[in-house]
Structure formats: C-alpha cells, structure tokens
Amino acid sequence: MKTAVSIPDDIFERAERLASQGRRSRSEVYAAALDEYLARHAQDEVTDAMNRVCGKVGGTDDAFLAAAGRRVLADTEW
C-alpha cells in the first residue's frame, strides 16, 4: 500500500543514509521501522496472547517443574 507522510528533514536524511548503507529501499527501512515501533507499543497484544496460551495449556502443581523453573530463572541474566 502506498501512503504519504510528512517527517522532519533530519529524520528523512538519517533514514536515507541507513537505506543506502544497508542497500535497502526507502520503503523497506520505513516499513521495518514502523513494524518495530508497533511491536514495542503493542504490549497489551503480547500480554493477551500469552494469557490465551497459558489458559489453553492449563496449570499443574508439579513440584519438580516449579523447582526447575525457579532454578532456570535464578541462573538467567536479565
């Protein structure tokens, strides 16, 4: 889909340089940037999706699984 938008000159010039350096089209750069922006600002969608998956999987009271999960989380660098 084609659309027209207005952006500040300095952002346009930076995007042009990025496109040129990466040998990508202007459209590819703008589409990737917008996709990344939307992903970062759609936190509710991610949370809702995770909640749906967790609801389908169901819960178990497996002591071994709980202990293993805590161990993995404790060993993970955040």
N, C-alpha and C positions, 0 to 999 in steps of 0.2 A: 504494500500500500504506500502510496506517496502522500506526503504531507509537507506543509511549510511551517517552519517555526522561526522565531527570532531569538538569537543568542548574542551575548556580548562578543565584540570583536576579539578580545584576548582569549576567550574560550574557543572560539572558532579557529584561531591561529594555532593554539595548542593541539586541538583535535586534528587539524590538517597535518601538523608535524608528526603526530602519533600515527596517523594513517599512512603517511609516506614512509616513515621508518619501518613500519610493520608490513609494508607492501599490501595494505588493505584498502578497500574503498572507504570513502567517507560514510556511506550508508552502513557498512559493517561496523565501523567504530561507533557511530551513534546508536545503532541497534544494540550492540554489546553493552554500551554504557547505560542505556535505558533498561535493559534486561537486568543488569546488576543492581541498579537503583531500585527497581521494583521488587527484586528479591529481598533486598535489605529492609525495605519498608513494608513488607507484607508479613510481618511477624505473626499476626493473627492467623493467617492462612497456614503457616507452618505448624503453629500450635494446634490448630483444629485438625490438621491432617494427622499429626502424631497422636492426638486424643482418639481419633477414629481408629487408628491402627491398634492402639493399646486396648480399646474397647473390644475389638474383634479378637485379639489374642487372649484376653482374659487374664485373670491373676491366679497365681499358685502360691502356696505357702511352703515352698521348698527351701528349707534351711540352708542346704548346700548351695543352691543357686543364689540366695541372698548373700551368703558369706563370700562367694566368688565375685559377685558384683561389687561388693564393698572393697574387696582386695584390688580389683581392677581400677576402680575409681581412685583409691588411695595411691596407687602406683602411677596414675596418669598425670602428666604435667599439664596444667591448664594454663 
